[in-house]
């Protein structure tokens, strides 16, 4: 186990090396995709876009209207969320409709929002 703490009272415990860390672990490979999601959500407008997609899918037109931003700006930030696998897009003729990728993303957004309101 990575970063495993050994019981100091155990006979195998070395007082000089209580924590064993796997130095060969590629942390970027392990957590890189998660970091991409948090990076994409680390902008107020992108978080607001994702928050509005929690309940239902929306077109770019609906999102830019309800958030009071230009359509090109909304589209730009939706593209960043799309590239980070936060949202997915479906095209109906000339209209792009966006929805959150899955319930995990919805939980992240709801939990962070609730946490910040409580603290």
Secondary structure, DSSP 8 states (H G I E B T S, - for coil): -TTEE--TTSTT-BTTB-EE--TT--HHHHHHHHHHHHHHH-SHHHHHHHHHTTTS-EEHHHHHHHHT--HHHHHHHHHHHHHTTSEEEEEETTEEEEEES-HHHHHHHHHHHHHHHH-
